[in-house]
Amino acid sequence: MSTIYDFTVTREDGSTVPMRTYQGHPLLIVNTATKCGLAPQFAALETLYQDYQARGFIVLGFPSAQFHQELANGAEAATACRTTWGVTFPMHALIAVNGPQTAPLFAYLKQAAPGAVGDAIKWNFTKFLVDRTGHVVSRSAPTTDPLTLRPAIEALLA
């Protein structure tokens, strides 16, 4: 598989969507957790989404309980994101980001943009920036403030 468009993901409501739906759009793909100390990043992610969605930029949230900081399922996580942080960007079903049950999209993302110490995702809110052609252009650490990605996002939108 050569781009993210080769995958299908499951939305919070259980419906599936082929990633090719997002073809031509720069994306920020993030593994999230509503009970994580980094959860305030939801507000920054929503700010980016609101600021750039008219130009085609999309944030995709993928809740994961891998680090034991998420609610029971993707629908509960999405509801918490909407009510607590005002999230309007697409949220998905609960996934694994590491180990034998890793979601195929995240296996691809980790291979395309390994972290500093291999490909494992170290914590919630690891961010993958993807260009309009479905290729991963960067991986940001969980503690990276999403708003610092503005220059890279603007370059992808140019």
Phi, psi and chi 1 to 4 in degrees:
 res  aa     phi    psi   chi1   chi2   chi3   chi4
   1 MET       -  136.2  -62.1 -164.9 -175.7      -
   2 SER  -113.9  -14.8   58.7      -      -      -
   3 THR  -143.1  172.5   72.2      -      -      -
   4 ILE   -68.7  -16.3   62.7  159.8      -      -
   5 TYR   -70.5   -7.6  -55.7  136.3      -      -
   6 ASP   -84.2    1.3  -63.2  -41.4      -      -
   7 PHE  -114.6  158.5  -60.3   94.3      -      -
   8 THR  -121.5  139.4  -63.0      -      -      -
   9 VAL  -122.4  164.9  -65.1      -      -      -
  10 THR  -110.7  126.5  -56.6      -      -      -
  11 ARG   -75.7  168.7  -69.8 -139.7  170.0  114.3
  12 GLU   -56.2  -29.3   67.2 -170.1   73.1      -
  13 ASP   -88.7    3.2   63.9    3.3      -      -
  14 GLY    92.6   -9.0      -      -      -      -
  15 SER   -74.8  152.3   64.0      -      -      -
  16 THR  -104.0  151.5   57.6      -      -      -
  17 VAL  -140.7  127.5   59.6      -      -      -
  18 PRO   -70.5  137.8    7.4   -5.1      -      -
  19 MET   -62.0  -21.4  -71.9  -61.6  -68.0      -
  20 ARG   -63.2  -14.6   71.5  177.7  169.0  -86.2
  21 THR   -56.7  -29.2  -59.1      -      -      -
  22 TYR   -96.3    8.8  -58.0  112.5      -      -
  23 GLN   -56.7  134.9 -163.1  161.3    1.5      -
  24 GLY    89.5   -2.3      -      -      -      -
  25 HIS  -113.3  129.8  -63.9  -86.0      -      -
  26 PRO   -65.4  142.7  -15.4   27.0      -      -
  27 LEU  -129.9  150.5  -55.5  170.5      -      -
  28 LEU  -120.6  113.4 -174.5   60.3      -      -
  29 ILE  -104.8  126.7  -60.0  173.5      -      -
  30 VAL  -133.9  133.1 -174.3      -      -      -
  31 ASN   -85.7  128.2   70.3  -60.0      -      -
  32 THR  -120.3  166.7   63.5      -      -      -
  33 ALA  -156.3  123.8      -      -      -      -
  34 THR   -73.3  -21.9   56.3      -      -      -
  35 LYS  -102.3   12.4  -61.7 -169.9  -62.4 -177.2
  36 CYS   -83.1  149.7  177.6      -      -      -
  37 GLY   -62.8  -17.9      -      -      -      -
  38 LEU   -90.5    2.0  -61.6  174.6      -      -
  39 ALA   -54.5  -28.6      -      -      -      -
  40 PRO   -56.9  -15.9  -30.6   39.1      -      -
  41 GLN   -62.9  -20.5  -72.5 -171.0   27.5      -
  42 PHE   -55.1  -39.1  -81.2  116.6      -      -
  43 ALA   -63.7  -42.3      -      -      -      -
  44 ALA   -68.3  -39.5      -      -      -      -
  45 LEU   -62.3  -41.4  -67.0  167.1      -      -
  46 GLU   -66.1  -37.9 -179.7   63.7   19.6      -
  47 THR   -59.6  -46.7  -65.5      -      -      -
  48 LEU   -60.1  -44.5  -68.2  174.1      -      -
  49 TYR   -60.6  -47.2 -176.6   58.6      -      -
  50 GLN   -64.9  -39.5  -69.7  -60.1  -41.5      -
  51 ASP   -70.3  -30.4  -71.5   -7.1      -      -
  52 TYR  -119.5   -5.6  -63.6  113.9      -      -
  53 GLN   -63.4  -31.8   72.1  173.5  -20.9      -
  54 ALA   -64.5  -20.9      -      -      -      -
  55 ARG   -98.0    6.7  -65.8  172.5   57.3 -165.0
  56 GLY   103.0   -1.3      -      -      -      -
  57 PHE   -79.8  137.7  177.3   71.6      -      -
  58 ILE  -132.0  135.5  -58.7  171.0      -      -
  59 VAL   -99.8  134.5  175.1      -      -      -
  60 LEU  -121.8  121.3  -60.1  175.3      -      -
  61 GLY  -100.5  132.3      -      -      -      -
  62 PHE  -124.5   97.3  -72.4   85.6      -      -
  63 PRO   -65.6  142.9   17.8  -23.8      -      -
  64 SER  -139.3  135.8  175.9      -      -      -
  65 ALA   -98.3   13.4      -      -      -      -
  66 GLN   -56.2  -31.3 -163.7  108.1   48.2      -
  67 PHE  -106.5   17.0  -54.8  105.8      -      -
  68 HIS    61.5   38.7  -48.7  -71.0      -      -
  69 GLN  -134.0   32.5  -64.5 -175.2  -43.9      -
  70 GLU  -132.2  158.6 -170.9   50.6  -85.8      -
  71 LEU   -71.5 -177.1  -61.1  170.5      -      -
  72 ALA   -66.8  -30.1      -      -      -      -
  73 ASN  -156.0  172.8   58.7   55.2      -      -
  74 GLY   -63.1  -35.8      -      -      -      -
  75 ALA   -65.2  -43.6      -      -      -      -
  76 GLU   -64.2  -41.4  -73.1 -177.7   22.1      -
  77 ALA   -63.0  -44.3      -      -      -      -
  78 ALA   -63.3  -41.0      -      -      -      -
  79 THR   -61.7  -44.3  -62.1      -      -      -
  80 ALA   -62.1  -40.2      -      -      -      -
  81 CYS   -64.0  -40.1  -70.0      -      -      -
  82 ARG   -70.3  -44.4  -72.7 -173.4 -177.9   96.1
  83 THR   -77.6  -34.0   57.5      -      -      -
  84 THR   -88.5  -40.3  -55.9      -      -      -
  85 TRP  -116.3   -2.8  -57.1  105.3      -      -
  86 GLY    71.7   25.3      -      -      -      -
  87 VAL   -66.2  131.5  165.2      -      -      -
  88 THR  -119.8  -10.0   62.8      -      -      -
  89 PHE   -72.6  158.9   56.4   81.0      -      -
  90 PRO   -61.7  132.5  -22.6   32.8      -      -
  91 MET  -114.4  156.7  -66.9  -66.1  -65.3      -
  92 HIS  -126.9  178.3  -64.4   80.7      -      -
  93 ALA   -67.9  157.0      -      -      -      -
  94 LEU   -60.1  134.0 -148.0   60.8      -      -
  95 ILE  -132.5  166.6   61.0  161.8      -      -
  96 ALA   -99.1  140.3      -      -      -      -
  97 VAL  -109.4   -9.1  -64.2      -      -      -
  98 ASN  -139.4  163.3  -68.6  -42.3      -      -
  99 GLY    82.4 -172.5      -      -      -      -
 100 PRO   -67.3  -20.4   19.1  -27.6      -      -
 101 GLN   -97.3   13.2  -59.7  -59.6  -42.2      -
 102 THR   -52.6  132.2  -61.0      -      -      -
 103 ALA   -59.0  135.8      -      -      -      -
 104 PRO   -53.1  -40.1  -28.4   36.4      -      -
 105 LEU   -59.7  -43.6  173.6   62.5      -      -
 106 PHE   -72.3  -30.8  -85.9   77.6      -      -
 107 ALA   -60.7  -43.3      -      -      -      -
 108 TYR   -64.7  -47.9  170.4   79.1      -      -
 109 LEU   -57.8  -43.4  -68.0  168.8      -      -
 110 LYS   -65.8  -37.0  -67.0 -172.5  -53.1 -177.9
 111 GLN   -69.9  -39.6  177.7 -172.2   23.5      -
 112 ALA   -71.1  -28.0      -      -      -      -
 113 ALA  -142.8   78.8      -      -      -      -
 114 PRO   -61.6  152.4  -10.2   18.6      -      -
 115 GLY   -79.8 -174.7      -      -      -      -
 116 ALA   -62.8  -31.4      -      -      -      -
 117 VAL  -126.3   64.1 -172.4      -      -      -
 118 GLY    90.1 -164.7      -      -      -      -
 119 ASP   -98.7   -9.9   67.9  -10.4      -      -
 120 ALA   -60.3  142.8      -      -      -      -
 121 ILE   -83.4  124.3  -69.9 -179.5      -      -
 122 LYS   -82.3  -25.2  -55.9  -62.2 -175.7 -138.0
 123 TRP  -167.2  174.5 -159.9 -112.6      -      -
 124 ASN   -62.7  154.4  -54.0  -53.6      -      -
 125 PHE    71.1   29.9  -67.5   92.5      -      -
 126 THR   -72.6  135.7  -61.9      -      -      -
 127 LYS  -119.5  132.6  -58.6  156.0 -156.7   70.0
 128 PHE  -118.1  121.2  -64.7   90.2      -      -
 129 LEU   -95.8  128.9 -167.4   57.4      -      -
 130 VAL  -122.7  136.3  178.6      -      -      -
 131 ASP   -81.5  178.9   68.5   15.2      -      -
 132 ARG   -63.6  -18.5  -67.6  178.6 -171.8  -86.8
 133 THR   -97.8    6.1   64.0      -      -      -
 134 GLY    87.6   13.3      -      -      -      -
 135 HIS  -101.5  138.7  -66.1   96.7      -      -
 136 VAL   -72.4  126.5 -179.5      -      -      -
 137 VAL  -106.2  -21.4  -63.7      -      -      -
 138 SER  -162.0  159.2   69.6      -      -      -
 139 ARG  -128.6  129.9  175.0  177.8  176.0  163.6
 140 SER  -115.8  144.6  -61.0      -      -      -
 141 ALA   -65.7  157.7      -      -      -      -
 142 PRO   -54.4  -37.0  -28.4   36.4      -      -
 143 THR   -82.3   -5.1   55.7      -      -      -
 144 THR   -66.8  124.6  -60.1      -      -      -
 145 ASP   -65.1  122.2  179.2  -14.4      -      -
 146 PRO   -54.3  -30.7  -25.8   35.0      -      -
 147 LEU   -66.7  -20.8  -62.4  178.5      -      -
 148 THR   -72.0   -9.2   65.6      -      -      -
 149 LEU   -85.4   -2.0  -59.5  176.0      -      -
 150 ARG   -50.5  -50.3  -80.5 -174.4 -174.2  -81.3
 151 PRO   -59.1  -40.1  -24.1   34.1      -      -
 152 ALA   -67.3  -39.7      -      -      -      -
 153 ILE   -64.1  -46.6  -67.1  165.9      -      -
 154 GLU   -61.8  -36.3  -71.0  174.0    6.3      -
 155 ALA   -64.5  -38.7      -      -      -      -
 156 LEU   -69.8  -26.9  -67.5  177.8      -      -
 157 LEU   -85.8  -13.7  -68.8  168.9      -      -
 158 ALA   -67.3      -      -      -      -      -
